[in-house]
């Protein structure tokens, strides 16, 4: 089967499509014939070498954490899914979702309202959004700032915070402001003057800040008034500013990691079925164009998720 991998750190050109034996579902796992998979900014940073001190690679590295497809193998101990079911989910730590077949460790039935490519990019954004919004205890009546609101995670975080009854302010380039309004957020630009712009939009203050972009923690702490009210998923300098870096893992050199919020997936499916949660797509590429997909992610201006069609 086809699979994407890289054997060294570097630009997107280090990626290649190789022919490998198909994987098989182990206990508590399922295998899917992949219809679509996704490209995440975090994995793009890992491939570049920017995170080698935090998450060192063991080469060669198979790429892809998220995929959607049709179940074709069910592992021992699995009783909630059958061969032929359409699902979306994430792999184990071995990755490998950018391939013709992928083994999933976490999965949920695909809602009919999402295409395969939308479902492929949903799991990580949904899990991250629930994990961070719950850590910040965001609820009705709160005012939340989402930094990097037009990205793959930010677009989902905005919608879930709005569903909870929060007022949401989202930062993005000006050409994305109408898009953020369509998701229910009050848009503003990032960069110099952010503190003043947010205060003009939220004169009573901001209860919580969800940083999906990185690079602005001093301003975000000033907006929240307390570093404990800021959580980042993108800034590796978080500890320097007293801010929590949320990583859903068993731990890295930066800390112990947070428990994955997989409980959010069935909630997201219910919202999607009601037409109240969508997964915006910045671009869709054939698997063979994996280099172009990573290149788009590297621009930092992708509006929504990037998916690969198989």
N, C-alpha and C positions, 0 to 999 in steps of 0.2 A: 504494500500500500504506500501511498505518498505521505510524507510527513515533512514538516519544516524544522530545520535545526541550524545551529551555528557552532563552530568549533573554536572561535576566538572572539574576544571583545572587539567592537569596532562599529562602523557605520552600518546602515541597513544592507549594504552590499555584501556583508559577511553571511547573510542568510542564504540558504539553499534548500531546494526540495530534493529529498533523498527517498530511495525505495527501501522500506524496512518491513520486517514481519509484523503482522497485525497483533495488537495486544489482546489479552483475554481478561474477562471479569473475574476478580477474586472474591473472596467472601465479603459480603456487604457492599458489593459494587455492581454496576451494570456497564455493558458496552453498547455504544450507539454507532450506527452508520451516520456519520456527520453530514448534515445538510448545510450548516453554517457554523463558523467559529469567530472569535473576536480577537482584536489586538488591543492590549491595554497600555496606557502610558507608563505604568510601573514596569512592565516587562520590557518596553522599549528602553527605559533607563538602565535596566539590568543588562540588556544586550550591549549597550554602549560602553559599559564598564563603570558608569557613574555610581553604581551601588556595590562595587566589588568588595568594599570593606565591610559592608553590612550583610549582603547576601552573596557570598563568593560562589562562583559557578564551578560546576564539575563538568568539563567538556567531554563529548559534545552535548549541547543543551537542546532538547526538544521544546518548541515554543507552543504557547497557548494554554490558558487556564479555563476558558469558557467555551461551551459549544451547545448546539441544539441539533437534535436529530431523532432518528427512529431506533428504538431499542431492538438489538438483534442478539443479545446474550445477557442472561441474568445470573448473577453469582449466587453462591450458597448463602442462605439466610435472608434473601431479599423476597418480600412477599407483596409489596405495594405497587408493583409494576409488572407488565407482561411484554413479551416480544411483540413488536408492532406498535407499541405506544409511542407517541411523540412527546419528548421531554426536552428540558434545558437544564444545564447545571455546570458544575466545575469538576475538574480533575483532582487527583490527590497531588501531593507535592512533586510528583514526577512530571507534571504538566502533560504536554503532548496533545492538546486539543486541536491544534492546527494540522489535522491529518484526516485521512479518509475514515478511520475508525478511532474512537477515543473511549477510554474507560473513565466513568464518572464516579466520584465518591459522594457527591451531593447532587440531587436532581429534584425536579418538580414538573408536573404536567404542563405542557405549553398551552397557554390560553389561545383560543381561536382568533382573538383580536390582534395577536402579534404574528408577524411573518417569522420565518425561520431566522432571518438575519437580525431582526429585532430581538427575538428570544435569545439568540446567541450572545448578545451583549448585555443581557439583563442581570445575570446572577451577581457579578461583582459589584455593580453599581447599587443594586438593591441591598445586598448584604452590608456594604460599606455605609450606605445611608442610614439603615436601621441601627447599625453599631454605633455610629457617631451621634446621631440624633438622640438615641436612648442614653448614651453616656452624658450628653448635655441636658437630658431630661426635658426635651422640647415638648411643649404641650400647648393647648389652646390659650390664646392671649399673649403668648411670647412673641418677641421680635427677634428674628434670626437673620444674621448675615451669612450668605454663602459666597465665599471668595472663589472665583472660577466657576461661576454658575452655569456657563454655557457648555462646559465639558461633559464627558460621558457620565461621571459620577454626579457632578453638579446639577445637571438637568433632572436627574431622578431625585436627588436630595431636596431640590426646590419643591417638586410635586408632593413628596411625602410630607414635608413640613407644612405645606399648604393644607393637605388633607387633615393634618392634626389641628388645624385652626390657628396656626401661627401666621404672623405677618412676616413676609420674607423679602429681604433686600438681596439682590444678586449683582455681583460685579462681572462685567464682560466688556468686550470691545463695543463701541457704539453701534456698529452694524448688527449686533445681536440683541439690541435692547427690545425691539418689537417682539422678537422670539421669546425673550424672558417674560415679557408681559403676557404672552399667550400661555405661559406655564403658571402664571399667577404671582410673579415676583415684581417688585419695584426695582428697575434696573439703575445702575450707576456704573461709571467707568472705574477701573483700577488705577494705581499709580499715585503720584504726588497729589495731595489734597484729599485723599480718600477719607480721612477722619472727619474732615469738615463736611464733605458731601454726605456721608452716612448720617451725621448728626442732624443735617437739615432734613433728611428723609425720616429720621426717627428721633424727634426732639425729646421723647421720654426715655430714650436709651435703648440699647441692644442687650438682650438677655444671653445670647449665645452666638458664637462664631464657628462656622464649619469651614475650614480652609482646605480647598481642593487643589490649590495652585502652588502654594509655597512662595517664599521670597518677600513676604510683607508682615511678618509676625509682630514687629514693634507697633505698627499701625493697628493691627488686629487686636492686640492686647489693650491698646489705648481705647479702642472702640468699645471693647467688652468691659473695661475697667478692672479686670481681674484675669490673670493668665489661666486660672482654673475654668474660666468660661469660654476658653478657646481650645478646639481640638483640630489638629492638622493630620492629613493623610499624605502630605506631599513635601513637607519641609523637614529635612534631616537635622536641622539645627534647633529643633523644637526645645530640647532640654535647656539650651542656653537661655531661652526666654521664659522658662518655667511652664512651657506648654506641653500638653500630652500629645505624643505621636502615636496614632492608633494604627496598629498593624494586626490583622487577623492571622495570628500564627502562634506556634508554640514558643516563639521568641527569637530575637536576633541579638546582635551585639548592642543594639540600642535599647533593649528592654525586653520584658517578658511577653509582650504581645497581649492582645485582647481576645476573648472568646468570640468566634465567628457568630454573627447574628443570622444564622440560617432560618430562624423562626420567622424572619421577615418575608421569606419567599412565598409561602401560601397566601399571606396578606397581600402581597404585590399581585399575585395571580388573580385574586378576587377583585382588586381594584381595576386591573386590566380588563377583566371580563365585563366590568361595569362602564368601561370607557373612561376611567378616571386616572389611568397611568399609562403613559406611552414611553417608548424608548427611542428618542430621536437618533437618527443616524447621520454621521458626518460624511460617510462614504462607504461604498460596498465594492469589493474587488474580488475577482476570481482568485482562488488559492494560488494559482501560478504567479499572481502579481503581488506576492507577499512583500517584496521590497518596496513597491509603491505605497502599500498600506502603512508600513513602518515609517516611510518618509513623510507621509501626511501627518502621522501622529507626532513626529519630531518637530513639526512647525509650531506646536503648541496652540494652534488656532482651530483645531477640529471641533465643530459644533455637534456634540453628541458622540456616540460610539462609532467605532470603525469595525466593519464585519467583513468576513471572507466567505464567499459562496463556494461550495464543494461540488 
